[in-house]
Amino acid sequence: MSIVEKKSAGEVRPVSTDTSVPQSGSQRVTVIEPRSGLATINLSEVWAFRDLLFTFAIRDVKLRYRQTALGVIWVVMQPILSALIFNIIFGMVGKGRFTYDGYPPFIFIFVGQMAWSVINSSITRTTGSLIGNANLVSKIYFPRLVLPLSNIGSVAIDFGVSFAVLLILLVLYHIPLTIWIVTLPFFLLLTTFAAIGFGLYMAALMVSYRDIAYVLPIFLQLLMYASPVNFSSTGLPEDIKKHAWALLFFQLNPVTTLVNGMRWSLLGTNPPSLISVAVMTAFAVVLFYGGAFFFRTQETRFADVI
């Protein structure tokens, strides 16, 4: 006798059983069926594979610095070097065209780079998560969402190290933390949700279109320069302010709200408007859910195409 069970996104339910026949000689067959509609996304299935998710997260952190001469020191050096470089570009070469809300340019840019690092790292690592694990995707079954979501751990570790460096810099520059530090987890979560949501679209598309691996870095680089990552959004140069389309872009650019919110929570700068935060929250939720939905609808073809 065979006991056939259907497994739909992590749920196992019996289809037919015959209790009159001894169970000792029975065979259990598991049938994996795709979900449809709104039920396509099942985070409970991802939670059921949480051990695998944590294993992937730890593996990614170890592999990144295993064969590097400086090891985890790169986690500390990357944000510092980025802030130094852009401080030279915008602070010195710009010759006062950009403002920093009264804060030292290096600190102001460093916080902006912290926020941008979360966005850039989340999108980049999520996008390449399937291609980087092609052997696993094509051989065994597990919820594919585990792969992109496992990158949250490494992004969080990098941000934690940068935050520790920022605390040291704040002491050196005699800049106190404000009570608005309590909003940091919210903006960090909001930034991560939005970035991973976009990355899920890119990851699903990259399975079929490897061109994304070349286009995405250029797009992210342009987006960084077009966002107030290395300067204040309230102190744009006059030659930029006179263009209505440029001001409209800065207002509609979701990175603006994320970076401004992160600076407000860490430095106490001018807070983003409640309207922009509310719109960004709704945008992040829709982007994440839409990305996960698109990712799951394409999941059935990953193993064949990759």
C-alpha positions as CSV (number, residue, x, y, z in Angstrom):
1,M,0.0,0.0,0.0
2,S,1.2,3.5,-0.7
3,I,0.3,6.6,1.3
4,V,0.4,9.5,-1.0
5,E,0.9,13.0,0.5
6,K,0.8,16.3,-1.3
7,K,3.2,19.0,-0.2
8,S,2.3,22.5,-1.2
9,A,4.8,25.1,-0.1
10,G,5.9,23.3,3.0
11,E,2.6,21.8,4.0
12,V,2.1,18.0,4.1
13,R,-1.4,16.7,4.1
14,P,-2.6,13.1,3.5
15,V,-4.6,12.5,0.4
16,S,-5.6,8.9,0.9
17,T,-5.0,6.4,3.7
18,D,-6.3,3.0,4.4
19,T,-6.3,2.3,8.1
20,S,-7.5,-1.3,7.6
21,V,-4.2,-2.3,6.1
22,P,-1.1,-2.6,8.3
23,Q,1.1,0.5,8.2
24,S,4.3,-1.4,8.5
25,G,4.5,-2.2,4.8
26,S,3.3,1.1,3.6
27,Q,5.2,3.5,1.3
28,R,5.1,7.2,1.7
29,V,5.2,9.3,-1.5
30,T,5.6,13.1,-1.2
31,V,4.2,15.2,-4.1
32,I,5.4,18.8,-4.3
33,E,2.8,21.0,-5.9
34,P,3.1,24.8,-6.6
35,R,0.8,27.2,-5.0
36,S,-1.3,29.7,-6.9
37,G,-2.7,33.1,-6.4
38,L,-2.0,35.0,-3.2
39,A,-1.0,31.8,-1.5
40,T,2.1,31.7,-3.6
41,I,4.1,33.4,-0.8
42,N,4.3,31.2,2.3
43,L,6.8,32.6,4.8
44,S,5.9,29.7,7.2
45,E,7.7,27.4,4.8
46,V,10.8,29.6,4.9
47,W,10.5,29.5,8.7
48,A,10.4,25.7,8.6
49,F,13.7,25.9,6.8
50,R,15.2,28.5,9.2
51,D,18.1,26.2,10.1
52,L,19.1,26.1,6.4
53,L,18.7,29.8,6.2
54,F,21.0,30.4,9.2
55,T,23.5,27.9,7.7
56,F,23.6,29.8,4.4
57,A,24.0,33.1,6.3
58,I,27.0,31.9,8.3
59,R,28.5,30.3,5.2
60,D,28.4,33.5,3.2
61,V,30.0,35.5,6.0
62,K,32.9,33.0,6.3
63,L,33.5,32.7,2.6
64,R,33.7,36.5,2.0
65,Y,36.8,36.9,4.2
66,R,38.3,33.4,4.4
67,Q,41.0,33.9,1.8
68,T,41.6,37.6,2.3
69,A,44.9,38.8,3.9
70,L,43.2,41.3,6.2
71,G,40.1,39.2,6.9
72,V,37.2,40.9,8.7
73,I,39.3,44.1,8.9
74,W,37.9,44.9,5.5
75,V,34.4,45.2,7.2
76,V,35.9,48.2,9.1
77,M,38.0,49.6,6.3
78,Q,35.3,49.6,3.6
79,P,33.0,52.3,5.1
80,I,35.9,54.4,6.3
81,L,37.7,54.4,2.8
82,S,34.4,55.1,1.1
83,A,33.7,58.1,3.3
84,L,37.2,59.4,2.8
85,I,37.0,59.1,-1.0
86,F,33.7,60.8,-1.3
87,N,34.7,63.4,1.2
88,I,37.5,64.3,-1.1
89,I,35.2,64.3,-4.2
90,F,32.2,66.2,-2.7
91,G,33.8,68.1,0.1
92,M,37.1,69.3,-1.4
93,V,36.7,69.1,-5.1
94,G,33.1,70.4,-4.8
95,K,34.5,73.5,-3.1
96,G,31.5,74.2,-1.0
97,R,28.8,73.6,-3.6
98,F,27.3,70.9,-1.3
99,T,26.2,71.4,2.3
100,Y,26.1,69.0,5.3
101,D,23.6,70.5,7.6
102,G,26.3,71.9,9.9
103,Y,28.0,68.5,10.5
104,P,31.6,67.6,9.6
105,P,31.5,66.4,6.0
106,F,33.3,63.1,6.9
107,I,30.7,62.1,9.5
108,F,27.8,63.2,7.4
109,I,29.1,61.2,4.4
110,F,30.0,58.2,6.6
111,V,26.4,57.9,7.8
112,G,25.1,58.2,4.2
113,Q,27.5,55.5,3.1
114,M,26.2,53.3,5.9
115,A,22.7,53.6,4.6
116,W,23.8,53.1,1.0
117,S,25.8,50.1,2.0
118,V,22.6,48.4,3.2
119,I,20.8,49.2,0.0
120,N,23.7,48.3,-2.3
121,S,24.7,45.1,-0.5
122,S,21.1,43.8,-0.1
123,I,20.3,44.3,-3.8
124,T,23.7,42.9,-5.1
125,R,23.8,39.8,-2.9
126,T,20.1,39.1,-3.4
127,T,20.4,39.4,-7.1
128,G,23.3,36.9,-7.3
129,S,22.0,34.4,-4.7
130,L,20.5,32.0,-7.2
131,I,23.4,32.0,-9.7
132,G,25.9,31.6,-6.9
133,N,24.1,28.5,-5.7
134,A,23.2,27.0,-9.1
135,N,24.3,23.5,-8.0
136,L,21.9,23.5,-5.0
137,V,19.0,25.0,-7.0
138,S,19.3,22.3,-9.7
139,K,19.7,19.3,-7.5
140,I,17.6,19.5,-4.3
141,Y,14.3,21.0,-3.2
142,F,14.0,23.7,-0.6
143,P,12.2,27.0,-0.7
144,R,14.3,29.2,-3.0
145,L,13.4,32.3,-0.9
146,V,15.9,31.0,1.7
147,L,18.8,31.9,-0.6
148,P,18.1,35.6,-1.0
149,L,16.8,36.0,2.6
150,S,20.0,34.5,4.0
151,N,21.9,37.6,2.9
152,I,20.2,39.6,5.6
153,G,22.6,38.2,8.1
154,S,25.8,39.3,6.4
155,V,24.3,42.8,5.7
156,A,23.3,43.2,9.3
157,I,26.8,42.2,10.5
158,D,28.4,44.8,8.1
159,F,26.1,47.4,9.4
160,G,26.8,46.5,13.0
161,V,30.5,46.9,12.4
162,S,30.0,50.3,10.7
163,F,27.8,51.4,13.6
164,A,30.5,50.5,16.1
165,V,33.0,52.6,14.0
166,L,30.5,55.5,13.9
167,L,30.2,55.5,17.7
168,I,34.0,55.9,17.9
169,L,33.9,58.7,15.3
170,L,31.1,60.5,17.2
171,V,33.2,60.5,20.4
172,L,36.2,61.9,18.5
173,Y,34.1,64.6,16.9
174,H,32.2,65.3,20.2
175,I,28.8,64.6,18.6
176,P,26.3,63.1,21.0
177,L,23.6,60.6,20.1
178,T,20.0,61.8,20.3
179,I,16.8,60.2,21.5
180,W,15.9,59.6,17.8
181,I,18.3,56.6,17.8
182,V,15.3,54.6,18.8
183,T,14.0,55.0,15.2
184,L,17.1,53.3,13.8
185,P,15.7,49.8,13.7
186,F,12.6,51.0,11.9
187,F,14.6,52.7,9.1
188,L,17.1,49.8,8.9
189,L,14.2,47.4,8.5
190,L,12.5,49.6,6.0
191,T,15.7,50.0,3.9
192,T,16.3,46.2,4.0
193,F,12.8,45.3,3.0
194,A,12.8,47.7,0.0
195,A,16.3,46.6,-1.2
196,I,15.6,42.9,-0.9
197,G,12.2,43.4,-2.6
198,F,13.9,44.9,-5.6
199,G,16.7,42.3,-5.5
200,L,14.1,39.5,-5.7
201,Y,12.9,40.8,-9.0
202,M,16.5,41.0,-10.3
203,A,17.4,37.5,-8.9
204,A,14.4,35.9,-10.7
205,L,15.3,37.7,-14.0
206,M,19.0,37.0,-13.8
207,V,18.4,33.3,-14.0
208,S,17.3,33.9,-17.7
209,Y,19.1,37.1,-18.4
210,R,22.7,37.2,-17.2
211,D,23.0,40.7,-18.6
212,I,21.7,42.0,-15.3
213,A,25.0,41.1,-13.8
214,Y,26.6,43.9,-16.0
215,V,23.7,46.4,-16.0
216,L,22.9,46.4,-12.3
217,P,26.3,47.7,-11.0
218,I,26.0,50.7,-13.4
219,F,22.5,51.4,-12.4
220,L,23.3,51.3,-8.7
221,Q,26.4,53.6,-9.2
222,L,24.2,56.1,-11.0
223,L,21.5,55.9,-8.4
224,M,24.0,56.6,-5.6
225,Y,25.3,59.8,-7.3
226,A,21.7,60.8,-8.0
227,S,20.8,60.4,-4.3
228,P,21.8,62.5,-1.2
229,V,24.2,59.9,0.0
230,N,27.2,62.1,0.0
231,F,25.5,65.5,0.5
232,S,22.5,67.0,2.1
233,S,19.2,66.9,0.2
234,T,18.3,70.3,1.7
235,G,21.5,72.0,0.4
236,L,21.6,71.2,-3.3
237,P,23.6,73.5,-5.5
238,E,21.8,76.3,-7.2
239,D,22.5,75.0,-10.7
240,I,20.6,71.8,-9.7
241,K,17.7,73.6,-7.9
242,K,16.8,75.6,-11.1
243,H,15.8,72.4,-12.9
244,A,12.3,71.4,-11.8
245,W,12.8,67.8,-13.0
246,A,15.9,67.4,-10.7
247,L,14.0,68.6,-7.6
248,L,11.1,66.3,-8.5
249,F,13.5,63.4,-8.9
250,F,14.9,64.0,-5.4
251,Q,11.4,64.2,-4.0
252,L,10.3,60.9,-5.6
253,N,13.6,59.1,-5.1
254,P,12.9,56.5,-2.4
255,V,16.6,56.5,-1.4
256,T,16.2,60.1,-0.3
257,T,13.8,59.2,2.5
258,L,15.8,56.1,3.5
259,V,19.1,58.1,3.8
260,N,17.5,61.1,5.5
261,G,15.8,58.8,8.0
262,M,19.0,57.0,8.8
263,R,20.8,60.4,9.3
264,W,18.0,61.7,11.5
265,S,18.2,58.6,13.7
266,L,22.0,58.6,14.0
267,L,22.9,62.3,13.9
268,G,19.7,64.1,14.7
269,T,19.5,66.0,11.4
270,N,16.3,67.3,9.9
271,P,13.8,64.5,10.0
272,P,12.0,63.3,6.8
273,S,8.4,64.3,6.5
274,L,5.7,62.0,7.9
275,I,4.2,61.8,4.5
276,S,7.4,60.7,2.8
277,V,7.9,58.1,5.6
278,A,4.4,56.8,5.2
279,V,4.7,56.6,1.4
280,M,8.1,54.9,1.7
281,T,6.7,52.4,4.2
282,A,3.9,51.5,1.8
283,F,6.3,51.4,-1.1
284,A,8.7,49.0,0.7
285,V,5.9,46.6,1.7
286,V,4.5,46.5,-1.8
287,L,8.0,46.2,-3.3
288,F,8.9,43.3,-1.0
289,Y,5.7,41.5,-1.4
290,G,5.6,42.0,-5.2
291,G,9.2,40.9,-5.5
292,A,8.5,37.8,-3.4
293,F,5.4,37.0,-5.4
294,F,7.3,37.4,-8.8
295,F,10.1,35.3,-7.4
296,R,7.8,32.4,-6.4
297,T,5.9,32.5,-9.7
298,Q,9.2,32.0,-11.5
299,E,10.6,29.4,-9.1
300,T,9.3,26.4,-11.0
301,R,11.6,27.1,-13.9
302,F,14.8,27.9,-11.9
303,A,16.2,24.4,-11.9
304,D,15.7,23.9,-15.6
305,V,17.1,27.2,-16.8
306,I,19.9,27.9,-14.3
